Amino acid sequence: MQSFIFENPTKIIFGQGQIKRIGQETARFGKKVLLVYGQGSIKNSGVYDQVISSLLEHELLVVEFPGVRSNPVLSHAMQGIEIAKREGVEVVLAVGGGSVIDTAKTIAAGVRVDHDVWDFFIFKKNIQAALPVVTVLTISASASEMNAAAVVTREEGHQKYSIRSLHIQPKVSILDPSVLFTLDRAYSAYSAVDAITHMLEGYFNNSEMNPSPLQDGIVEGLMKTIMGATETILQHPDDYDARANMMWAATLAFNGLTTAGMGQVALPVHMIEHSLSALYDIAHGAGLAIILPGWMKSQLHCKTGRFARLAREVFGIKAEKDEEAALAGIERIKEWFSLIGSPVLLKEVQIPGQDIEKIADNAFALAQVWGLRAYSKEAITEILELCA
Amino acid sequence: MQSFIFENPTKIIFGQGQIKRIGQETARFGKKVLLVYGQGSIKNSGVYDQVISSLLEHELLVVEFPGVRSNPVLSHAMQGIEIAKREGVEVVLAVGGGSVIDTAKTIAAGVRVDHDVWDFFIFKKNIQAALPVVTVLTISASASEMNAAAVVTREEGHQKYSIRSLHIQPKVSILDPSVLFTLDRAYSAYSAVDAITHMLEGYFNNSEMNPSPLQDGIVEGLMKTIMGATETILQHPDDYDARANMMWAATLAFNGLTTAGMGQVALPVHMIEHSLSALYDIAHGAGLAIILPGWMKSQLHCKTGRFARLAREVFGIKAEKDEEAALAGIERIKEWFSLIGSPVLLKEVQIPGQDIEKIADNAFALAQVWGLRAYSKEAITEILELCA
């Protein structure tokens, strides 16, 4: 096990009927609230009403900032920063999924500085302070509700980049699994893909040279939980226990727990996917389901043992030879992504083979920002060809 | 899954060579430090020197308070409170295992009030504030380094009772697995028993009526990790990876992670064990290894399904009938505790059968304080008879 620092101060309030506590929790951090949300689905689901009534009950002043879309964009976050500055808000409340929370985090960091908030994304500046962020989660996948990261796309240049700082990590997040009852089939599936990919990037990072049976066991357990819960959810969207297991598992999948002790974890699958959603605005989970199997195939010979372990522990594959087990495992992941209704090839989302060079250019730029030296343009191209 | 609140703000700094950071971390909370430790083993192991030199490097003023023994006592903690008040310390640093950390937590809470600190243990008063606590862990088992609880024995009446408050939870804990290289065989085994019992009390609390596959998977994974690591440690006490896996697993075993979503978890095994260590001053882990199998036998008919699941998932028992699997599982736990060198019967620690009534009286008093109504004196007596 490698040395690590684990620090995760987010207070999680989990369970049906807990949204009514948001007023009390938010009031601990200030009087004037920027309420960030998306395209209005929270109004249909009733979450908006629950939030507003709790905020008003605690006499909070609410400035609304709706309009976040999936694959959230910098220009919108910058409008939010302007409004937050002008209105003098003291706390940022995100009500939504990862896109909404990431926009809220970006606003929280941007309000406290005079320079361009994008400087944080390209490591030109460090986040030194931020407004407190609190959240009510309505789409489970990103774990943004309990981590320090945010991802936003700068439209100019199609750059989908990220920031990470404890200052922007939510102080409090409320997770009510029953709000997921109305989440559609596609997003329910993409949530599972996203959570699984978050864990596997760490899991594959591990090696026989530096074994971490503890983290392996947690990841395998959570992955089986997510797969089982997702299969139930697709049959019974309002199964509370399945939604609850999925919701908490997705949070634990990327809140630092599964990677503590695994060393520096590279996220090459996320890196290449960012180019897909930045260039084509496809759902992040769909993009991951396309890239992950291709990336695994490209790494087959250097990560045979890890892929074989996953195949045996999660899919019960019996093959004796590691390479055989590893290959079978890759196929099973791909099949399972298909089974739950996700695309697994570029052509299924109408991205033609001749676009690969453009995508590789975009991903290579991020590889340089993230310092992933193993990912040359050629290496990325090769991976994308395995996803065609 | 049941509703829950999860909040665990402790910053963990994990790895070989990390103790040198204690000065910097402690300095964030104050200038004058009460250094709490035990019987001096930290002087032989070199940990004391590492801590002092880091504290002095950061120009901290150190007031030493040694002398904590296992099964720490109230009178000693009260001396610590007096010294801390007189010296005006601003932060309490525990360097040791659970006993030292629990004493430090009790001092931290006691310094801020004028009444008897015992009032917190009998729920006469609530903890409203405490000095900040930081720790350097030298015996892994209690998870006190990352939780809100403390256990202390009031000698008069042999009352081993506990407190729980976020105010006393460590702000920072440093875990260096290499300090465990010199931990003796007996304590290495008791650490495993303690960590396993912490998890199983929650795991058995779960039910077929309210399944939590997510938590089940985490507990089973951690339990297998702890068992495997302990077997390695007993052969090779200086195996870094085994010590590291054990150390982090023991922390996760009782930091709130494994019980989040399991509802109110009763700790009947800990409750009865507290009477053993309060009355006979035996090692807590040894007492747990004696009580757990007896308690399981007493619960066989109401928890058959849970015991059977453990037997199959952790011990690979194939028996088809649940009751058969459950019984085999209980035997396997007992055998494993014996294998690693722990006593598993009262007579092995020279507690005669005729003392059972006295022990039951003591445990029943705690059952009333903890509100465990199912545990009448008769029920406790029956369990103890199964441990004779």
HADDOCK unambig.tbl for C-alpha pairs under 7 A between the chains (distance, minus, plus):
assign (segid A and resid 1 and name CA) (segid B and resid 241 and name CA) 5.87 0.50 0.50
assign (segid A and resid 1 and name CA) (segid B and resid 244 and name CA) 6.49 0.50 0.50
assign (segid A and resid 2 and name CA) (segid B and resid 15 and name CA) 6.83 0.50 0.50
assign (segid A and resid 3 and name CA) (segid B and resid 14 and name CA) 5.38 0.50 0.50
assign (segid A and resid 3 and name CA) (segid B and resid 15 and name CA) 4.24 0.50 0.50
assign (segid A and resid 4 and name CA) (segid B and resid 13 and name CA) 6.16 0.50 0.50
assign (segid A and resid 4 and name CA) (segid B and resid 14 and name CA) 5.23 0.50 0.50
assign (segid A and resid 4 and name CA) (segid B and resid 15 and name CA) 6.60 0.50 0.50
assign (segid A and resid 5 and name CA) (segid B and resid 12 and name CA) 5.50 0.50 0.50
assign (segid A and resid 5 and name CA) (segid B and resid 13 and name CA) 4.59 0.50 0.50
assign (segid A and resid 5 and name CA) (segid B and resid 14 and name CA) 6.07 0.50 0.50
assign (segid A and resid 6 and name CA) (segid B and resid 11 and name CA) 5.84 0.50 0.50
assign (segid A and resid 6 and name CA) (segid B and resid 12 and name CA) 4.99 0.50 0.50
assign (segid A and resid 6 and name CA) (segid B and resid 13 and name CA) 6.64 0.50 0.50
assign (segid A and resid 7 and name CA) (segid B and resid 9 and name CA) 6.69 0.50 0.50
assign (segid A and resid 7 and name CA) (segid B and resid 10 and name CA) 6.40 0.50 0.50
assign (segid A and resid 7 and name CA) (segid B and resid 11 and name CA) 4.44 0.50 0.50
assign (segid A and resid 7 and name CA) (segid B and resid 12 and name CA) 6.22 0.50 0.50
assign (segid A and resid 8 and name CA) (segid B and resid 8 and name CA) 6.96 0.50 0.50
assign (segid A and resid 8 and name CA) (segid B and resid 9 and name CA) 5.92 0.50 0.50
assign (segid A and resid 9 and name CA) (segid B and resid 7 and name CA) 6.68 0.50 0.50
assign (segid A and resid 9 and name CA) (segid B and resid 8 and name CA) 5.93 0.50 0.50
assign (segid A and resid 9 and name CA) (segid B and resid 9 and name CA) 4.10 0.50 0.50
assign (segid A and resid 10 and name CA) (segid B and resid 7 and name CA) 6.41 0.50 0.50
assign (segid A and resid 11 and name CA) (segid B and resid 6 and name CA) 5.85 0.50 0.50
assign (segid A and resid 11 and name CA) (segid B and resid 7 and name CA) 4.44 0.50 0.50
assign (segid A and resid 12 and name CA) (segid B and resid 5 and name CA) 5.50 0.50 0.50
assign (segid A and resid 12 and name CA) (segid B and resid 6 and name CA) 4.98 0.50 0.50
assign (segid A and resid 12 and name CA) (segid B and resid 7 and name CA) 6.22 0.50 0.50
assign (segid A and resid 13 and name CA) (segid B and resid 4 and name CA) 6.17 0.50 0.50
assign (segid A and resid 13 and name CA) (segid B and resid 5 and name CA) 4.58 0.50 0.50
assign (segid A and resid 13 and name CA) (segid B and resid 6 and name CA) 6.63 0.50 0.50
assign (segid A and resid 14 and name CA) (segid B and resid 3 and name CA) 5.39 0.50 0.50
assign (segid A and resid 14 and name CA) (segid B and resid 4 and name CA) 5.23 0.50 0.50
assign (segid A and resid 14 and name CA) (segid B and resid 5 and name CA) 6.07 0.50 0.50
assign (segid A and resid 15 and name CA) (segid B and resid 2 and name CA) 6.84 0.50 0.50
assign (segid A and resid 15 and name CA) (segid B and resid 3 and name CA) 4.25 0.50 0.50
assign (segid A and resid 15 and name CA) (segid B and resid 4 and name CA) 6.60 0.50 0.50
assign (segid A and resid 213 and name CA) (segid B and resid 225 and name CA) 6.37 0.50 0.50
assign (segid A and resid 214 and name CA) (segid B and resid 221 and name CA) 6.90 0.50 0.50
assign (segid A and resid 214 and name CA) (segid B and resid 222 and name CA) 6.22 0.50 0.50
assign (segid A and resid 214 and name CA) (segid B and resid 225 and name CA) 5.61 0.50 0.50
assign (segid A and resid 214 and name CA) (segid B and resid 245 and name CA) 6.22 0.50 0.50
assign (segid A and resid 214 and name CA) (segid B and resid 249 and name CA) 6.95 0.50 0.50
assign (segid A and resid 217 and name CA) (segid B and resid 221 and name CA) 4.70 0.50 0.50
assign (segid A and resid 218 and name CA) (segid B and resid 218 and name CA) 5.47 0.50 0.50
assign (segid A and resid 218 and name CA) (segid B and resid 221 and name CA) 6.10 0.50 0.50
assign (segid A and resid 221 and name CA) (segid B and resid 214 and name CA) 6.90 0.50 0.50
assign (segid A and resid 221 and name CA) (segid B and resid 217 and name CA) 4.70 0.50 0.50
assign (segid A and resid 221 and name CA) (segid B and resid 218 and name CA) 6.09 0.50 0.50
assign (segid A and resid 222 and name CA) (segid B and resid 214 and name CA) 6.20 0.50 0.50
assign (segid A and resid 225 and name CA) (segid B and resid 213 and name CA) 6.35 0.50 0.50
assign (segid A and resid 225 and name CA) (segid B and resid 214 and name CA) 5.60 0.50 0.50
assign (segid A and resid 241 and name CA) (segid B and resid 1 and name CA) 5.86 0.50 0.50
assign (segid A and resid 244 and name CA) (segid B and resid 1 and name CA) 6.50 0.50 0.50
assign (segid A and resid 245 and name CA) (segid B and resid 214 and name CA) 6.24 0.50 0.50
assign (segid A and resid 249 and name CA) (segid B and resid 214 and name CA) 6.96 0.50 0.50
